[in-house]
């Protein structure tokens, strides 16, 4: 557990570094160019608020020891619901992360590589949380394997999607700016409120 805490702390540090030194400077530069300061603040706050709501209703961590008051059946049912919804959210978020990697590389190889590092760090921590939750939920092996395969494939599908549709709205500077703001807000929230505290 001590080693996992160190690794999670390292992953959180990577995520904060990428957002602070690579993504946010790119956002500021694009916002000044497009004169879309209101868009930046609105989408950035939306990313934070959305993941705050999702983490409240579909948490991937257990907090406190209140579950000791419940029956074994209730705890198992709780873990199963937590695991399936959490895994689906991770798969969707991983797809969006893959989309961000593709968009990052469309701007510059440096930004794309930086976003990929942040995504890998985030997915590593998500993987630990998902495995722990699914194991507590006593899922069958084939269900766990299916969720893992989907979670692993989701970023690659996001990258592929971004390349296939790169000549559509995904190539719009306004969309790219909005996505980078959303990505920065969500990763910043996850690093500070979810990963580093644990």
QUIVENLIN-V775136 format. One record per backbone hydrogen bond with DSSP energy under -1.0 kcal/mol. NH is the residue of the N-H (numbers start at 1). CO is the residue of the C=O. If there is no record, write none. Layout:
# QUIVENLIN-V775136
nh->(NH:NH)
co->(CO:CO)
This chain:
# QUIVENLIN-V775136
nh->(5:6:7:8:9:10:11:12:13:14:15:16:17:18:19:20:21:22:23:24:26:27:28:29:30:31:32:33:34:35:36:40:41:42:43:44:45:46:47:48:49:50:51:52:53:54:55:56:57:58:68:69:70:75:76:77:78:79:80:81:82:83:84:85:86:87:88:89:90:91:92:93:94:95:96:97:98:99:100:101:102:103:104:105:106:107:108:112:113:114:115:116:117:118:119:120:121:122:123:124:125:126:127:128:129:130:131:132:133:134:135:136:137:138:139:144:145:146:147:148:149:150:151:152:153:154:157:158:159:160:161:162:163:164:165:168:171:172:176:177:178:179:180:181:182:183:184:185:186:187:188:189:190:191:192:193:194:195:196:198)
co->(1:2:3:4:5:6:7:8:9:10:11:12:13:14:15:16:17:18:18:19:22:23:24:25:26:27:28:29:30:31:31:36:37:38:39:40:41:42:43:44:45:46:47:48:49:50:51:52:53:54:65:66:67:71:72:73:74:75:76:77:78:79:80:81:82:83:84:85:86:87:88:89:90:91:92:93:94:95:96:97:98:99:100:101:102:103:104:108:109:110:111:112:113:114:115:116:117:118:119:120:121:122:123:124:125:126:127:128:129:130:131:132:133:135:134:140:141:142:143:144:145:146:147:148:149:150:153:154:155:156:157:158:159:160:161:165:168:169:172:173:174:175:176:177:178:179:180:181:182:183:184:185:186:187:188:189:190:190:191:195)
